[in-house]
Amino acid sequence: MTTSRRSALKALLAAPAAAGVASVAHAQSATPAPRVANGLPPALPPAGQVPAWPAPNTAPPSTQEAPHQPPQWSGPVPTDWIDQKTGHRIRRLTPDGGGKPYFYKNMFLPAKAGAPDLMVISTPQGISTVDLKTWTLSVLVPDRNADLMFTGRKGRNVYYSVTEPGEAQLMDRAKTIYVIDVDTKRTRRIARIPNGNINSVNADETLLLGFVAYGSEPLQPGVGDPRNRRFDQAEYAANGPDGKPLNFARAKGVRMLQRWAARYPMEIFVIDMATGERRVIHSTNEWIGHTQFSPTDPDRIIFCHEGPWHRVDRMWTMKVDGSDLRKTHTRTMNFEIFGHEWFSPDGKQVLYDLQTPRGQVFWVASVDLETGKRVYRRVEQNDWSVHFNVSPDGRMFAGDGGDGDMVAHAPDGKWIVLLRPEPIVDEDPSSDKDDQISVEYLRSERLVDLSNHDYRLEPNLTFTPDGRWIVFVSNMHGRNHVYAVEVARAA
């Protein structure tokens, strides 16, 4: 561990419990932000007016006096209804519960004449398809141990893995990788990997992309397999210096910092789909994650350096042969953070969550990988989201919200929101320069009330290929279910 990383870790663990919000509080103006009677900040400005800056410091205490109490639901679970607060139609797609791939992973099958338009999800029975016209659910892989990974973009192929049993954490257990054709139901074994994860397939479906850490410890100490299937991530827990338990977001931050400081050796590798051969394309002691192939260029990859976002040079790209390794964003201010990156549908841009600085000013940013052109799209505090996504035509964005403990500390942020870009036109547009950052504003429309959602489960929203629906996962009715909300308001 480097001296700087040891110092960072010691500082975090020795700091007062609320130190995580002290820097944010210090960044506020000396004049308190205006408040209304209920203690919340004023309503958002009407269209055409400049929003307030900086965002009010609404950070809650970082310790919790009582165990976390998730939202409760009793009574029947609706299957098709109009959200009374938003006017948008919502469908529940899973009768017995289920899940979906991570927000940037493809879950749709290419269109084929005479065949239904399908997406794939996880269900208690295994892996299932959903007909996007009738919403009919059909079991594709009847194996509860089959972990859905993603779908291909060239063929109507679904990729999944089966992890061998054992006491080690998931990353350290062997996995067998399979692909199944949804039309013929023919299944093929691709390869067996002794450890690591497979995260993506390239555009022409010739290579799989994965990463592995050697000798790493679980993110949550003392638990061999910390992944909680209900929330699809470790059940993070840690105490502050005062001995009180930290809230989930703060405890996760502690564990992330510890993992970042450990400097375990890691590799990014590819697997040849035809031969099963494994080839290492990048080795490092940085904490690697979010490895993704371009949806259009079979040789282009993006990946990230995981860890505390304000400490890492997070976003990177390279070719599949290891060449053209470069950062895609460079920090220009203290506590500027950026991450949760993903490719635009045409593969030309990398889009990402940007905050300048952390917890104060929010953007959905993009960089063109060829020209370097950047666009920053302003997001209001209550519209900040764990993940953002973009419609297939690139004309709309959406976010899945966040609770008050998360980085935006939004007082009213538990919504699925549609975000429409509006250009910010200068009074003297002739002064604009193509090599400078262009700025837009994201006007929001609320689609789904997630006030009863426990954000330890990330909704991971995704637009359908026609852009008419947004698919997400939620526990707002108790059990994890997959839902779809219609982008157009119900008649």
N, C-alpha and C positions, 0 to 999 in steps of 0.2 A: 504494500500500500504506500502511495506517495505521501510525502510530508503534508502537502496541501490537503489531500483527502482525509488524512488522519485528523488534521486540525478542524476541518469542516465537520467531521463526525463528532469529535469531542465538543465542539461549540454547540451543535444541535442538542446533544444529550445533556449538556450542562446548562442550557438556557432555561429561563423561566417557561412555564407551560404555555404562556400566551405569546412567546417570542415570535412564533410563526406569523403573527399578525402585526407585530410591532413595527416592522419596516413599512408595512402598508399604511399604518396609522401615521407614521412619520411623514410619509409622502403626501398626506392630505394638506390642503390649504389651511392656514392658521384660522381662517373663518369657517366655522362649522357649516356643513351643507344644510340647506333649508329642509325643514321637516314639516309634515302635516300632523294633525292631531293624533293619528294612530301610530306615529313613530316611523312611518315609512317615508321614503323620499317622494317628492312630487311626481305626478303622472308624467309620462313621456310627452315631449313637446309635439304639437301638431305637425303635420306634413309641411315641409318648407322651412321650419325653424331649426336652429342649431341645438343639438342636445347638450345637456349640462355636462361639464367636465371640471374636475375628475369625478369618477363614480364615487358615490358616498361610501364611507367605510362601514359596512354592515357586518363585518366579520363577527361570528359568535365566539364564545369562549372555546378554547381548544381542548378542554377537559370536559368529561361528562360525569355528572354527579350520580346518575343512575344508569343501569344498562340500557342499551338502545332498544326502543320499542318500535318495531316496524308497523306500518299502517295495517289495519285489520279490515277484513271484508266478511260479511255474513249475508246469507240469502242467495238467491239464484244468480248465476253469472250470465250476463247478457251475451247474445251471439251476434246481433245486428241492431244498431241503435244510432240515434243522432245525439252527439254531445250537446247537452243543454247550454253549455257555456260558450261553445264555438260555432255550433250549427253545422258541423261536419259529420259525415256518416262514417262509422267505425264498424268493422267486422272482426270478430274473433275467429281465427282460422283453425285453432287446435281444440278439439273437444276435451282432451285429457291432459293438456299441458304440452309444452314444447319449447324449442329454442331455434335460433337462426345464426348463421355465420356472422363474424365480426363485420363492422360497418363497411370496410373496403373490400371484403372478399365477395367474389361473384357468386350469386345463388340462383341465377337464371340460366335457362338453356337456350341456345340459339334457335330462332324460328325455323320451322321445317314445314314445307307444303304438306297438307293433309294430316299433320300431327298437332296435338294441343300445345299451346304456350304454357310452359311449366316453370315453377321454381321449386327448390328443395329446402326442407327444414328438418330439424330433429324432433322426433316424437318419442313417447315412451316405448313404442314398438320398434324403433330403430331410426331409419332415414326414410322420409316420405316426400312425395311430390304433391304440389298443389297446382291445380288447373287455374290459370289466371283469368279465365272467363267464367267458369262455373264455381270456382273455389272448392272443388271436390278434392278431398284428401285421399291419397293412395299410398300404401306402404311399398317402398322400393327395395330397401335392404332390411329384412326382418331380423335384425341382430341388435340387441340392446347395448352391446359392447362396441358397435361401429360408431366412430366419431366422424361426423360430417366435416369435411375440410372446405371444399369449394367446388364450383363447376367450371368446365372448360368454355372457351369462346369459339373454338373451331368446330368441335363435334358436340353432340348432345351427351356429354360425359359428366359423371359425378365422381368426385374423388373422395375417398375416405380412408381412415386408418383404424387398426385394431391394436391397442396397446396391451402388451403382455402383463400379467399380474405380477405384483411384487411390492416390497416395502419402500423402494426408492421413490423419489418424486417423479412426476410424469416425464420431465425432460430427460431423466436418466434411465428410463425403461425402454426396452426394444419395442418397435412398432413395425407392423406390416402394412404396406401401402397398396390400396386397390383402386381400380377404376371400373365403373359400371356404365354401360350404354343404356339410357333410359328407355329406348324403343325396343331393342332386342333383348334386354336384360342380361346380356353377356357380361360376365365379370372377369377381369384379368388382374392377377397379382403382378405388381410392378417391381417391388423391392422390399427388403427388410432392412431397417436401419437400427443399429444397436442403441442409439440414443439421439436426442435432439427432436426438433419439430419440422414438419413440412408446412410451408406457409403460402405457397403460390405456385401456379403453373403458367408457363409463358404463352404468348398469343397463338403460336402454331402448335402448341401442346406437344413439344418435343423434350422439354426440360421441366423438372420440378425444382423448386427453390426452398432451401431449409437453412436452419442455423442450430448450433449446439454449443453448450458451455461445458467445460470440464472441471469437475471437482467442486461445483457450486453447491451452496447450501440452500434449503428452502427459504423463500422470502419471509415466511412466518416461522421463526425458530422453534424447534422441538416437535414439528409436525412433518412427517416424512412426505406426505402427499397433501399439501395445504389447500388444494383447489376444492372450493365448495361448489358442488354442482348447482345449487340453487342460484348462486350469484355469479358463477363462472369465473371466480377469482378467489385468491386467498382471503380468509376471514381475518383481516389484519387486526392486531391488538398490540398495544404497548402502553406503558405507564410513563407519565411525565416525571420530572425531578421531584415534584411534590408527592409522588406515589399514587396520584389519581390516574385512572385510565384515560387515555386520550380518545378523542372521537375517531371515527373510522378514517376520515380523510387525513387527519394528523398522524395517526398510527401508520397509515400507508406511506406517508412521507418519510417517517423514521426508517421503515423497512427498505424503502427505495434508496435512501441515502446509504444505508449500511451495505446494500447489494452493490451499488455503484462504487463504493470505496474499496470493495474486496478485490477487484481487478482479476477476476477469473479468466483464464484463456478461453477464447471463443473462435468459432469458425462459421463462415457462410459457405454453403456447398450447394451443388446442383446434382440432380440424378437424371441420367439419360433414360428417357421413357422407353426406348427400344431395347436397351441392354441392361438397365438397372445399375449401371456403373455410377459410382459416387466420386465427385471431383470437387476439391476445395478451391474456392475462388478468392477468399479473403480471410486472413487470420489477424486477430487483434486481442488486446486485453480490455478493450472497451466492452460495455454491456450492449450487445446487439439485439435489436428487435424490429418488428414491423417490416420484414423483408417482403418486397412486392415486385412482381414483374409488371412491366407496362402492358396495358390491355391491347396495344396495337404493335409495338416494337418488340419482337421476341428476344432481343439482345439487351434491352434496357432494364435496369434494376434501380429501385430506391430502397433505402433502409435507414434505420435510426440508431443513434447512441442513446440508450435508455439511461435513466437516472433523474435526479432533480433537474427540472427543465432549465432553471436559471444557471446551472453549473456546466451543462454539456453543450458541445457543438452538435446538435441533435441530428440534423437532416443531411443525408448524403445520397449521391447517385453514382453509378458506375456501369460499365458494360459487363456482360456475362463472362468475358474473358479476364476480368479484373482491371481492365484499362479504363481511362477517363474517370478516375476516382476524384470526386470533388464535393465540396459542401454546396448545398442549395440555399442556405440562408446564413447570414453572418450577423451576430448580435452587434447593435450599435449603441445600446444604453444599458446601464445596470438594471438588473432584474427584468430585462426583456426576456420573454419566454415564447417558445413556438414548438409545435408538435402536432401529433395525431394527423400526420400527413397522408395524402392519398393522391393517386393519379386522376387527372381529368379524364372523361370518357374517351377523348381522342388521343390520349397518351402524351400530349404535347406539354402539359403543365403539371406541376405539383401544387396541390392546394393544401392549406394547413391553417390551424388555429394559431393566431399571433396576438400577443398582449404586450403593450408598450406603455408602462411597465406592467408586470404581473398584477392581475386583479384590479386594474384601473381602466385601461383603454383596450377595447376588444375589437379584433378584426378577423375576417376570413380572408386570408391572403393567398396569392398565387404567384408562381414564377414560371416563365416559359423556359424550358430546358435548352432550347436552341438559341433564342435571342436574348435571354436574361430579363425580359420585360416583366415588371412586377405590378400587380394590382392589389390594393388594400381596400377591403370592403368593411365599413364600420358596422359594428354590432352593439346593440344596447345591452346593458348589464343583465336585464331580465331575459334577454334572448341568448345569452351565452349558453353553450351546450357542451356536454361531455364529448360529443362527436357532431360534426357537421357532415353533410353530404350534398351532392349536386345532381340535378336532373340529367337524364341522358342527353338532352339537347344543350345543356350548359346554361340554360336561361334562368333557372331557379335554384335556390339553395334551401336546405332545411336543417333544423337542429333538434336534438332530443332533450334539451333542457338540463337542469341540474338543481341540486338542493342547496340549502343555505350554508352547509359545511364546506362546499367545494370552492374552487379558487375565485370565482366571481362573487361569492357570498350574496347571491341574488335574493332579494326579499320575496320575489314572486316569480321564480324561474322554473317551476315544475310543469312544463308544457312541451308538447311537440309543436314546433313553429315552422311555418313556411316563410322564407326570406327572399324578397324580390329586390334585385340590385337596381339602384337608381343612380345615374351619374351625377356627380357634383360638378357643375359647370362654373368655371371661373368667369368673372366679369370681363376678363381680357384673355380669351382662350388662345390668342396668337402667341402668348407668352409660354404656353405649355411646351414641354420638351419630351420627345419620345423616350429618351434615356432616363427619365425620372419616373418615380412611382406615380401611377394613376390611382385616384381615390374615388370610391363609390360608397353609397349608404345602403344598407340592407333594411328595407321596410318589412316589418314582420306581420304575420297573420297567425293567430293561434288556431291549431287544428285539434289537439287532444289535451284534455285536462288530466295531468298526471299527479294531481295533489295527493292521491292515495298510492303513489308508486314509491318503493324503497330503492333509492339510487345506488345501493350496493350492487344492484343488478343494472348494468348499463343497457339502455334501450337499443343502441346500435341500429339506427334507422337506415333504410335503403329505399330509393325510388324504384318502382317497377319500370320495365323497359319502355312502356308507353308514356311514362311520366304522370299517369293519372292517379296512382296510389302510392302511399309510403308504407312500407312494411317495417314493423318494429316488434320488440319483445318487451313485456311488462309483467309485473306482479301486482298490478293495481287491483286485481280481484283475488289476491291471495297466492294462488299457484302461478308459476311462470307460464305465460301463453304468448303465442304469436298473433299479432293483430295487423290489420291494414286500415288506414284512414284515407278517405277520398280527398284529393287535393281540391277539387271544386266543392264549393259549399252546397249542401243539400237544397233542393228546390223547396 
